């Protein structure tokens, strides 16, 4: 069995087991140097947290385990193609590669349809279902000025 198949199997087993414990049907593992260094399951309903998707939970657990917020050199194996939020988190974490089992279309067929979000992102901010509007940009820019002048900042 190839190592990719082994790690994908671990993600799938997490997802299957998670269903038995009241969680959603998603699991993810993060691998570095050929070893699983973190994992997560969909815990949205268990934690009452809409951001507690399997990939996000795996990233949180891995960062805590490795003592870093940058996961370069890592790969993520997810039982399903990451949603827009999880995909963004994977990019922010600087994970090198994504492997996934089911597609976003498979997920949509069982009630996890993210196409609405993709469509919303293509719209101008003022035309989205949740309207976003700029307010008091001038005052807010002082935050970034302070950040730019901070000598001991940790950039990410």
N, C-alpha and C positions, 0 to 999 in steps of 0.2 A: 504494500500500500504506500503510495507517495505521501510525503509529508503534508502536501496541500489537502489531500483526501482525509488524512488523520485529523488535521485541525478543523476542517469543515465538519467532520463527523462530531467533533467536540461541540461546535456551535449548535449543530442540529440537536444533539442530545440535551444541551442546556435549554433550548426552546421547547422541546417535547416535555422535559421535566417541569419547566416553568408553568406550562398549562395546568399540570396537576396541582400546582401551588397557588392558583388564582391569578397568575400573571398572564401577559399576552404571549402570543406564539412566535416570539423572537428571541434569539440568543446570539452572542458574539464573543469571540476570543481574540486577544491581541498576542502576537507572537514576536519575540525578539531572539535572534541567534538560535533559531530552531526550537525554542521552548515557549510554552504558554506563560506569559507574565501577568495576564489579567483577563478577566471575563466579566460579562454582564448579561442580564436578562431584562426583558421588558417588565418594568415594575410600575407602570403608570397607575394602575388601579390600586396596587398594594401600597404605594407610597403617596397616593393622591397627588401625583406630580406629572403633569403632561410632558415634561422634558425627560422623564426616566425611561427612555428607549434603551434597547439592549446595547447599541453602539456607544451611546453617551455614558451609560453605566460602566461599560467596559473601559472607556477612556478614563473616567473618574477613578476607577479602581486601579488601573494600571499606573496612572500618574502618581497616585498615593503610594503604591507599591515601589515604584522606581524613584520616587522623590524628585520628580521633574514635571514640567508642563509641556515639554517638547518630546514627542515620541518618534523622532527620526530613527531610522533603522528598524522600525516595527512594521508589521503587516496586520491587518484586521480581517478576520474571517467572520462573516455574518450569515445567518440562516436566510436572510432576505436582502435584496438590494436596498441600501440605505435611503431613507426619506431625505427631503431637503435639509431638515435640521441636523440630522446625523451626518449627512455628507459635509455640511458646513463645519461641524465639530471635528470631523476627520481631517479636513483641510487645516483648521486652526491648530490641531495637535501635530501637524506635519508628519502624519503616518505615510509611509512610502507606497503602500499598495493595498488595494481592497479586493477581497475575494468574496463572492456572495452566491447563495444557492438560488432561492426563488427570485423572480424578477418583480419589479414594481407593478407589472400587469397581473402577475399571480396574486400579489397582495390585494390589489383592487378587486379582484374577483371574490375575495372572501371578506370584503368590507373595510379594507385599509387603503383607501384611494387618496393619493396625494396629488392627483392631477389638478385639483382646485388650487392648491398652493402654487404649483408651477404656473398656472394661468394668471394668478394674482400677481406674481412677481414680474410678469411681462407688462402689466398695466402701470400707467403713471400713478404715483403715490396718492393723488387725490381722486382716483377712480376705483380704488380697491374697496373691497367690502369693509375693511377696517381702514378708514381714512387716516392718512398721516399728513400732518402739515408742519412746516417749519415754524418755530416760534422763538423769538428772542435769541437769534443766532449770535448777535453781537456780544451779549453778556456771556453766552455759553462758550464763545471762543476764548475767553479768559482761562478756561480750564486747560485747553490745549497749549496756550501760551505758558502756563505754569508747568505743564508736563515737559514742554520743549526745553525749558530753562532748568529743569531738575537735573542736577549733575549725577546723582546716584541712582537713576532710574534703571530698572531691569527691562530691557526691551524684549518684545516678543512679537 
